[in-house]
Amino acid sequence: MKDFDGMKLNQLKMLVAVAEHGSFSAAAAELGCTQSRISHAIAGLEGELGVSLLARGRDGARPTEAGQRVLAKARQMLRLEAGLREAALPGGGVDGVVRIACFRSVGTHLLPHVVEALAQTHPGLRVDIDDSCEQRADVTGALQDGLAEIGIAQLPLAGPLASHPYLHDDYVLVVPGSLQLPPESSSGWPAFGTLPFIGLSCSGAADILARCRAAGFAAEPGRLLANDTSIAAMVGRGMGYSILPRLATFPEPADVKILPLPIPARRQFAIAALPDLMRTPRVRAVVRALRDRKLAALTQASRAGIVGWE
């Protein structure tokens, strides 16, 4: 491998941008430069390292096996650079961008008050929310891949992450609003007759379903959907019933009813980040705001008793 004393952090930023967006054109748009400049920079980096970092094709660019290894180190170096810049700023460096990866229900109901408060206390800090995560692994994966600095993840966590306890909510039965409340069976579960069970396709829901089965719940999913909003809409149309996190159905539509499960079943969230990022001023500022119980108490979900602290 060649000597790479001439490597520049700007080259690493361009490499990360291309890998995250999958194309040189999208990376150029994000970084505000030309495609040719990015192509020249990455070619220079590949020359310095003596390996090909990106596989280029008609469908875009993706990291090679060597590129994946270099990307992991590049993201570490860029985080260190950001930490150095923060340390040099007046007031401890609470400036820049913090990206939060989370579930849709968390982004909708728990984070707006935090973002609003941070805009007042730290006007130089911008918080971006990616609420597209549907699996707990999506949140931790975003952290490990450098796509987010903070994750609101469901326990248990995977990987070497620093974390703080956050809010929790319960799993509940979601049934059509027009349904007459069914009688309980001998196992303690309501008897829904021929009404089909609609399952939520995610690891957290699968764990809860296994616990329900151990407690006598026997229904098999007639459908499996990855989106809790879609499930609630189908339930409202009388197409079935489901077991969902309470926050995912809040505020419940008029055409559904919420019933408690016969067993206690809770979804516990944690505020997670890579250990080196958890120590940076900007991430610490966001974590403090997330853990502020006064801010959490302002949310409609908290006032309605939908979420709570351990």
Phi and psi in degrees as a GROMACS rama.xvg file:
@    title "Ramachandran Plot"
@    xaxis  label "Phi"
@    yaxis  label "Psi"
@TYPE xy
-73.9544  158.26  LYS-2
-63.314  136.455  ASP-3
-122.952  40.8588  PHE-4
-61.4104  -24.5712  ASP-5
-86.7812  3.21483  GLY-6
-61.9754  139.303  MET-7
-117.693  145.243  LYS-8
-61.0405  -30.4419  LEU-9
-61.7764  -34.1753  ASN-10
-64.9213  -40.0525  GLN-11
-65.8524  -39.3744  LEU-12
-61.1104  -40.6557  LYS-13
-68.3786  -40.1466  MET-14
-61.0452  -46.1829  LEU-15
-62.7719  -41.2161  VAL-16
-63.1075  -43.3749  ALA-17
-64.7418  -43.1375  VAL-18
-63.5431  -40.2157  ALA-19
-72.9536  -34.6382  GLU-20
-95.385  -17.4637  HIS-21
79.7599  6.78525  GLY-22
-158.606  154.713  SER-23
-71.1972  -35.5916  PHE-24
-66.5126  -43.4233  SER-25
-66.4817  -38.2837  ALA-26
-64.4146  -40.3012  ALA-27
-63.706  -39.8673  ALA-28
-64.0532  -39.6343  ALA-29
-68.0271  -41.748  GLU-30
-87.62  -8.20623  LEU-31
69.0681  41.4443  GLY-32
-140.345  -176.238  CYS-33
-90.3985  156.923  THR-34
-62.0011  -38.0818  GLN-35
-64.4663  -34.749  SER-36
-66.0908  -42.1406  ARG-37
-65.8953  -44.2232  ILE-38
-59.7535  -42.6608  SER-39
-65.7601  -41.277  HIS-40
-65.1821  -43.6776  ALA-41
-71.3402  -36.8374  ILE-42
-60.6353  -40.3861  ALA-43
-64.4218  -39.6483  GLY-44
-65.6481  -42.2283  LEU-45
-63.1165  -36.2084  GLU-46
-66.685  -40.5761  GLY-47
-62.3738  -42.8315  GLU-48
-85.7801  -19.9047  LEU-49
74.613  23.3645  GLY-50
-139.42  159.264  VAL-51
-86.4059  127.922  SER-52
-100.868  -26.6069  LEU-53
-128.586  137.227  LEU-54
-95.1426  115.317  ALA-55
-97.9268  135.792  ARG-56
-151.42  -177.479  GLY-57
-66.2903  -25.7359  ARG-58
-94.3748  12.1362  ASP-59
120.713  -152.797  GLY-60
-131.426  137.353  ALA-61
-136.04  151.688  ARG-62
-66.7623  140.844  PRO-63
-75.6086  178.638  THR-64
-61.0495  -43.4139  GLU-65
-65.9941  -36.9278  ALA-66
-61.8202  -37.0543  GLY-67
-62.8074  -41.4475  GLN-68
-66.3863  -41.77  ARG-69
-67.1077  -38.0883  VAL-70
-60.0116  -42.1837  LEU-71
-59.2049  -44.0086  ALA-72
-71.6385  -36.0294  LYS-73
-61.6283  -42.0166  ALA-74
-65.096  -37.4547  ARG-75
-62.073  -43.9209  GLN-76
-65.0569  -38.0989  MET-77
-70.1201  -33.5063  LEU-78
-67.0875  -38.9951  ARG-79
-63.3145  -40.6751  LEU-80
-61.4977  -44.1105  GLU-81
-62.2355  -38.9814  ALA-82
-64.3667  -39.2841  GLY-83
-63.9528  -42.1805  LEU-84
-64.8682  -40.7219  ARG-85
-63.0408  -42.1887  GLU-86
-63.2259  -27.3398  ALA-87
-84.5157  -11.8811  ALA-88
-79.0678  148.931  LEU-89
-60.2498  144.083  PRO-90
75.9222  18.6752  GLY-91
90.2407  3.93299  GLY-92
81.6513  28.5158  GLY-93
-82.0621  82.0467  VAL-94
-154.168  162.567  ASP-95
103.754  -152.994  GLY-96
-122.886  135.381  VAL-97
-123.054  123.701  VAL-98
-100.419  132.713  ARG-99
-113.358  125.82  ILE-100
-99.8722  133.688  ALA-101
-161.679  174.981  CYS-102
-77.131  158.178  PHE-103
-57.3193  -43.5125  ARG-104
-64.3591  -34.8211  SER-105
-69.0306  -46.3233  VAL-106
-62.7061  -32.5137  GLY-107
-78.3273  -44.2995  THR-108
-106.131  -20.8453  HIS-109
-111.374  -25.8477  LEU-110
-94.8494  -25.4026  LEU-111
-55.5502  -41.1807  PRO-112
-65.4711  -34.9018  HIS-113
-66.848  -45.4231  VAL-114
-62.9776  -42.3709  VAL-115
-62.8539  -43.5289  GLU-116
-66.1672  -39.8169  ALA-117
-66.7048  -33.4166  LEU-118
-63.1708  -28.2096  ALA-119
-81.9354  -44.0661  GLN-120
-83.7748  -29.2169  THR-121
-134.584  76.3113  HIS-122
-62.0306  -19.4897  PRO-123
-86.1884  0.667519  GLY-124
-106.502  126.448  LEU-125
-111.145  132.132  ARG-126
-110.749  119.397  VAL-127
-104.624  139.805  ASP-128
-116.96  124.893  ILE-129
-107.02  101.051  ASP-130
-103.084  29.4226  ASP-131
-90.3892  -0.309833  SER-132
-71.4962  133.377  CYS-133
-116.607  -21.1393  GLU-134
-116.896  152.186  GLN-135
-60.927  -30.9652  ARG-136
-68.7084  -23.8759  ALA-137
-64.4659  -37.4243  ASP-138
-70.8629  -51.5505  VAL-139
-66.4246  -33.3438  THR-140
-64.2732  -39.2627  GLY-141
-62.0714  -37.1513  ALA-142
-67.9553  -47.1519  LEU-143
-70.4966  -26.3387  GLN-144
-89.9283  0.717643  ASP-145
77.2087  17.8236  GLY-146
-89.0001  -11.047  LEU-147
-151.581  150.836  ALA-148
-91.5908  -30.4013  GLU-149
-129.645  142.03  ILE-150
-125.446  137.355  GLY-151
-98.0548  97.1274  ILE-152
-111.623  155.759  ALA-153
-88.8531  132.776  GLN-154
-71.5039  149.264  LEU-155
-81.9181  153.276  PRO-156
-89.5372  152.539  LEU-157
-114.256  139.105  ALA-158
95.4697  170.015  GLY-159
-80.1757  79.7914  PRO-160
-116.863  142.53  LEU-161
-84.5084  145.718  ALA-162
-151.099  159.198  SER-163
-131.312  143.09  HIS-164
-60.9526  146.085  PRO-165
-130.094  -155.315  TYR-166
-75.813  166.59  LEU-167
-136.707  159.525  HIS-168
-140.214  169.43  ASP-169
-102.122  153.489  ASP-170
-82.6979  142.948  TYR-171
-137.706  164.304  VAL-172
-85.688  131.502  LEU-173
-114.89  117.383  VAL-174
-128.205  160.404  VAL-175
-59.1063  140.063  PRO-176
-63.4883  -27.2425  GLY-177
-81.2615  -6.84492  SER-178
-74.6588  129.14  LEU-179
-68.702  135.245  GLN-180
-55.6766  120.15  LEU-181
-77.2317  157.61  PRO-182
-74.0179  156.786  PRO-183
-78.7238  144.914  GLU-184
-83.875  -179.999  SER-185
-63.0822  -22.9695  SER-186
-83.7023  -5.27699  SER-187
95.0134  -6.00534  GLY-188
-92.0761  141.135  TRP-189
-59.4291  145.738  PRO-190
-95.5719  108.934  ALA-191
-95.7353  7.51781  PHE-192
61.2373  -127.117  GLY-193
-90.0208  0.066962  THR-194
-63.0264  122.795  LEU-195
-73.0322  151.354  PRO-196
-91.3572  129.553  PHE-197
-106.704  118.949  ILE-198
-93.0378  146.251  GLY-199
-90.4506  122.338  LEU-200
-88.5986  84.8305  SER-201
-156.218  161.056  CYS-202
-64.8638  -38.7469  SER-203
-63.4915  -45.2306  GLY-204
-66.1853  -34.4293  ALA-205
-64.0896  -39.5168  ALA-206
-63.3187  -43.813  ASP-207
-65.8234  -40.777  ILE-208
-61.5511  -38.3451  LEU-209
-62.7  -39.3281  ALA-210
-66.442  -38.8122  ARG-211
-64.2854  -40.2311  CYS-212
-61.6997  -41.8737  ARG-213
-64.0749  -22.1779  ALA-214
-97.9318  11.3985  ALA-215
106.344  1.21776  GLY-216
-77.4938  121.627  PHE-217
-111.183  -12.2125  ALA-218
-65.379  140.146  ALA-219
-98.3493  142.876  GLU-220
-62.9824  127.861  PRO-221
-80.0582  -25.6007  GLY-222
-140.284  153.369  ARG-223
-126.608  122.79  LEU-224
-125.183  148.719  LEU-225
-90.4294  -13.3474  ALA-226
-111.903  119.239  ASN-227
-67.0642  -30.3551  ASP-228
-64.7653  -40.9373  THR-229
-63.5668  -39.8259  SER-230
-62.8007  -46.2705  ILE-231
-60.432  -37.8511  ALA-232
-65.6539  -40.4158  ALA-233
-68.0894  -39.0567  MET-234
-61.9602  -42.8523  VAL-235
-60.8084  -27.0045  GLY-236
-85.8629  4.78004  ARG-237
79.2801  19.1805  GLY-238
-90.6849  2.14494  MET-239
157.689  -171.252  GLY-240
-135.908  168.042  TYR-241
-151.804  170.86  SER-242
-116.593  115.882  ILE-243
-134.762  158.18  LEU-244
-63.6628  141.158  PRO-245
-60.5867  -40.0271  ARG-246
-64.8724  -29.5891  LEU-247
-68.8349  -19.6147  ALA-248
-107.614  4.75121  THR-249
-92.6313  139.812  PHE-250
-72.9315  136.805  PRO-251
-65.5899  140.106  GLU-252
-62.0659  159.53  PRO-253
-65.9888  -20.7708  ALA-254
-95.1136  13.6445  ASP-255
-129.147  158.424  VAL-256
-119.562  149.433  LYS-257
-112.278  125.095  ILE-258
-121.012  144.714  LEU-259
-71.328  150.821  PRO-260
-73.6887  152.034  LEU-261
-68.3626  -13.656  PRO-262
-123.105  152.377  ILE-263
-71.3919  128.724  PRO-264
-145.797  114.753  ALA-265
-122.796  145.638  ARG-266
-106.879  114.062  ARG-267
-101.11  126.957  GLN-268
-96.9778  155.872  PHE-269
-135.244  148.327  ALA-270
-89.9687  116.179  ILE-271
-123.444  151.125  ALA-272
-160.939  160.867  ALA-273
-62.8245  142.591  LEU-274
-54.6187  -40.9659  PRO-275
-69.0169  -32.2417  ASP-276
-75.303  -33.4618  LEU-277
-59.9599  -22.8306  MET-278
-90.5234  -5.72012  ARG-279
-78.3441  149  THR-280
-58.3197  -41.9054  PRO-281
-67.6133  -39.8857  ARG-282
-70.3953  -40.1479  VAL-283
-60.3681  -37.7557  ARG-284
-63.5614  -42.0977  ALA-285
-69.064  -41.1791  VAL-286
-62.2131  -41.4679  VAL-287
-59.4953  -42.3421  ARG-288
-66.5028  -39.1135  ALA-289
-64.1767  -35.0648  LEU-290
-88.7832  2.79309  ARG-291
-76.3356  110.428  ASP-292
-67.73  -26.7811  ARG-293
-65.9398  -40.3709  LYS-294
-66.4944  -42.4874  LEU-295
-62.3701  -35.6272  ALA-296
-67.3704  -17.9381  ALA-297
-76.9115  -18.6148  LEU-298
-72.1676  148.457  THR-299
-61.0258  -36.5362  GLN-300
-63.5624  -39.5721  ALA-301
-70.35  -42.8148  SER-302
-63.7199  -29.668  ARG-303
-86.0728  -0.643658  ALA-304
75.8195  19.2042  GLY-305
-76.5589  -34.7634  ILE-306
-123.802  159.698  VAL-307
-158.047  170.692  GLY-308
-96.6914  155.6  TRP-309
